[in-house]
């Protein structure tokens, strides 16, 4: 794995700016973002020989290649929930380093809000081949995360007041992002008094539902230096899966982030203390707390204290989810790609009022399913 560190770079990114847009289809969002990201890099669709996307059922990668007019010789349709697109970054880095492709395009598009549906926010499984011991009895995704939050409260006292620090800090970042879905001021009291969605998780602890999508373009470190944008190098990647059903978790508070994070840091030759900005999947407040602990930023049971006093807000010691995250900016079903886009823009110095000063190393982390999967990528403006 060390052979891929620093050998590839992100050279183009784009995020669909509208959070609610019934005038476009998911396919169009894929296409618009792909075109813009390639143009930003100074490339065209004819340069793309590796394509990565994720969807539910069928052959999403093949279908998207047809729609986008691509003829890649390397494709990847890995689908592990919200962590899929961070996983794709790692897979693309390996493919580029080994010569399997030269220019990789990763895209996502969703109209969850317009269709009044969203992957992972409720609903039921399709078919009877997975989750057969839980789905028939009615638990939803938020209910699964609520189980973890209940356990966290029981073991460590991570109350709603403590978890609310995450929601409030993330909203402050959203107020600096003109494209964020929710930008109104939010207080700890607002979170505490908001209605219960699945005990103990409350309304302002749950991600928004939006339309949206994005694209990421990657190529070799050598080629990246001749393109239009400052290269953002991939130093370390890792991924892991552990379960589908919550009843198969060995421990409700130990999630795949522990494995994916350790692998990414080992490959990058870095430690959690080296990260200057973090973009961590925030489907719920408890997702953030468990991810911070799993990734090694703090010890087990210490995340509630780690985020205390708005430590992750603008001006805080640990800049986290600087676009407003899934809690306030957008969450069109699967959000991992936006962690990569935001980290890239931060490292390029393109975030305006939300810019983290002198950011050189960033971490992206995605979570999928019911705390089922994790994918981590460590990015830098220096190849090594």
N, C-alpha and C positions, 0 to 999 in steps of 0.2 A: 504493500500500500504506500510506503514512503516514496515510491517511484512517481506517484502522481502529485505530490505536494509541490505547489508552486508552478506546475507545468501547464496550467490552463487559467484562463481569466474570463471574467464577465466583461463584455464590451458594449452591450446594449440592454436597456431595460425600458419597459413602458407599463403603465398602469392605467386602466380605463377609469376616467375621473368621475363618471356619474354613478351615484350609489342607487338611484332609482331611475330606470330608463326603459319603459315598456315599448319604445320605438325600435329596439334592436333585439336580435336573437343572440343566443349564446355563441353560435358559430361566428356571427359578425364580430362579437367582442374578441374572440380568438384572433380573427383576421386583422382587425384594426390594431390590436396591440402588437401582433407579430410584425406588421408592416412598419409601425412606428419604431419598434425596438431595432429592427434591421437598419432602418434609415439612420437612427441615432449612431449605430456602429459604423455606418458607411458600407453596408453590405446589402445584398439583395436575396430574394428567395432562392435564386439559382445557386447561391453560395452554400446553401444549407444542405448538408448530407447526413445530418443526424437530427431526429425529431423525437421529442418527449412530451407526452401529455397523459392525463389521467381522467377517467370517467367511470360511470357505472354501467356495466353490462356491455355487450356487443364488442365492437372493435373500434374504440374511440380514436386510436392513433391512425389506423388506416383511413377511417372516415375523414379525419381532419387533414391528412395528407392530400386526399382528393379535393377537399374544399379549398385548401390553401394553394393547391397547385404545386405541391412538393413531390420530389422523387428521391427520398433519402435512401441510403444504403445501410443505415443503422437506425433502429426505432426502439422505443421503450414505453410501455404503457403501465408501468408499475402503479398500482392503486392501493395505497395504505392510508387512505383518509387524508386528513389535513396536513400530514407530514410528507405527502407524495412529492411535492414539487421541490422541497429541500433535498429529498432523496434523489430526485432527478439531477440536481446539481452535482451530487457526488457521482452518480452514474455517468454523467456527461464528462466529468473531469477524468474518470478512468478511461472512457472511450477515446477521448482526445489524446491522452498521454500514451495510449497503446496503439494509436494510429487507426482506430476503427472508424473515426470520423474526424473531420477538420473544423466544421462549424456546426454547433449544436443549437437548436432552437427549442425552448420550453414554453408552452403556452397554456393558459387556462381561461375559461369564460363561463359565466353562469348568470342566469336570470332568476335567481332564487326569490327575490322580493316580488318581481313582476308575476311570477307563477305561484306565489304564495306557498312556496315549499323550499326547504333547504336540507341538504344532506347533513345528518347529524344533529338536527334540532328537535327531532321527535319521530313520528312515523313508526313504521314497522318494517321488519326485514322482508325482502322479496324472496319467496321460495321457502323451503324448509331444510336447507342444507347447512345453515349456520345459526347460531344463537337459539337453537331449538328449545333450550331449557329455560330461557328468560323471556323471549319475545311473546310467547303465547300468554304470558301473565301480565303484560302491559307496561313494563318499564321503558322509559324513553331515555335518550342520551343524557339529558339534564338530570334525570333521576340517578343515573349511574355516577355522574360526577358529584351529585349530592351525597351519595354514600361515602365517597372519599372525603368530602368536606365534613361529614358527620364524624368520621373516624379521626380526622385531624383535630377537630374540636375536642373529642374525647381524650386523645393522647396528649395534645400539646396546648389546648386552650386557644386555638386559632379562631376566635369569635368573628362575627360579622363586622364588628368595629375594626378588627385588625385586618381582615380581608379587604375592607372598604378602602384601605390605603392604596391598593392596586387600582381600583376603579377611579378614584379621584385623581391620582397621579396621571393615569392614562388619559383622562378627560382633559387635563391641562395640556398635554401634548396635542390632543385633537384640536384644541382651541388655536393652535399655531398652524394647523393644516386646513387650508380653505376647502379642501375636498372631503373633509371628514363628515360623516353622517350626523353626528351629534356633537355640537360645540358649545352648548349652554353650560354655564358654571355648575359644578357638582360638588357637594360637600359630603363628609362622612355621615352626617345626620340624614342627608337625602338617601344615601345607600341603605342605612339602617332602617329607615321608615318606609322604604319601597316594598311593594308586595312580595310575598313569598312565591317563588316559582316552583321549587322543589326543596323542601326543608333540608338544610338551612340556607340554601342559596336564594338570594333575592333578585329582584328585577335588574338592578344596576350592577349585578355581579355576572350577568349573562351577556353573551355576545349579541350584537345586532344581527339582523337579517337584511341583506342588501343584494343588489345586482353588482356585477363587476368582473374583472379579470385582469390578466397581465401577461407579460412575456419577458423572457430572459434570453439573451444571446451569448454564447460562450465560444471561445476558440483557443488555440494554443497561445502560450505566453509570448512566443516569438512573433506570431502574426499580430497579436493584440497591440504590440508596441507601435505598429504602423497604421493603426486605425484611428478613428476620430476621437474616441473617448479615453480618459485616463483608465488604464486597466485596473481591475479589481481581482486580485489573484485568489485562487482557492488553495488554502494551506492545509486544511484538515476537514475530513468528512466522516460521518458515522451514522449508522442506522440500526434499528432493532425493533422487533415485535415480540409481544409476550402473550396475548390472549385476544379473544373476541368477546366472550362473555365475562362479566365482572366476577362471576362465581369461580372463574378459573385463575383469578389473580392470587398469587401466593401471599401478597401483602398489598392492601389497598393504597398504601402510601409509597410504594416503590414502583416506579414507572420506567419504561424503556429509555428515558432520557439518561439514566445512569450509565447504560451500556453505550448508547450512541455518543454521548458527551465524552466519556473517557476515551473512546476510539478517536474522535475528532481531535481532542487535545493532544493525544499521543502522536498522531500523524503530523500535526502542526508543530510539535515541539514547544507548545505553549501551556500556560496554566490559566485557570479562571481569572486570576489577578491581572493578566495581560489584556483582558477584554475591556475596551473603552466604550463600547455601545452594544447593547444587546436587543435583539428583536426575537421575542419568545411568544409562541402561540398562546393567545389568551382567550380561548373559548369561554372560560369561566375564571373567576378569581383563583379558585383552588388549583386550576391548571398551572397558573403562574407560580404559585407557592411550591407545588410539587416539582415543577421543572427547575426552579432555582436550586432546590436541594439536590435533585438528581444530577444536574449539570456541575455541581461542586462549588457553586458560589457561596453556599453556606451549608452547615451541617443539618442533618435530619432534625426536624422540629424547630429550626431556627429561622425559617423564611418569614414568618409573621413579624419577627423582630428585625429582620434584614430590610424589609420595606417600610418600617416604621418611620414616622416623621417626614413622609413624602420624599424619601431617599431616591425613588425612581422617577420623580417628576422633573420638569425643566429646572436646571440649576442644582439638582441633586447630585449626589456622589456616584450614582449608578444609573445612567440614562437607559431607560427601558421602554420599548415600543413607542418610538419617537414619532410615529405617524398617527397615533391615537389607537392603534391596535384594533382587534376584533371587538373590544368592549365599546369603542366609540367611533372608529373610522369606518370600517367595512368588514363584512364577513359573508361572502357570497357562497356559502356551503363548505368550501375548503380554502384555507387562508395561507397555507405555507408559502406560496409564491410571493406574497406581499412582504414577508419577512426578508426575503432575498432582495427584492426591489428596494425597500427602504434602507437596508444595510448598505447596498451599493451606492445609493445616492448620498448617504451620510459620509461614506469614505471618499466620495468625489468632492465633498464640500458643497453640495447642491441643495441643501434643505432650508436655506433662508433663515427665518426666525427660529426654526426648530433645529438648526445645525448644532451638533455637538462639537465644541472647539477641539481642533487638532486630533480628530478621530483617525486612527490609522489601522486599528484592528477591531473587527466586529464579529459577533456571533449571531447566527440565525438558527432557530430551532422550531421544528414543527411537531405537533402532536396529532395523532389520528385515532378515530374510533372512540371507544370508552377508555381513554388512557391506554390504548392498545398498541400504538406504534410511536416511534420517535425517530427523527432524523435531524442531524446537527451538521452545520457547515461553519467553518471559521474562515473569514475573508480578511484580506489585507491589501493595502496599496503597495506593499513591498512583496516581491516574489519569494524571498526567504530572509 
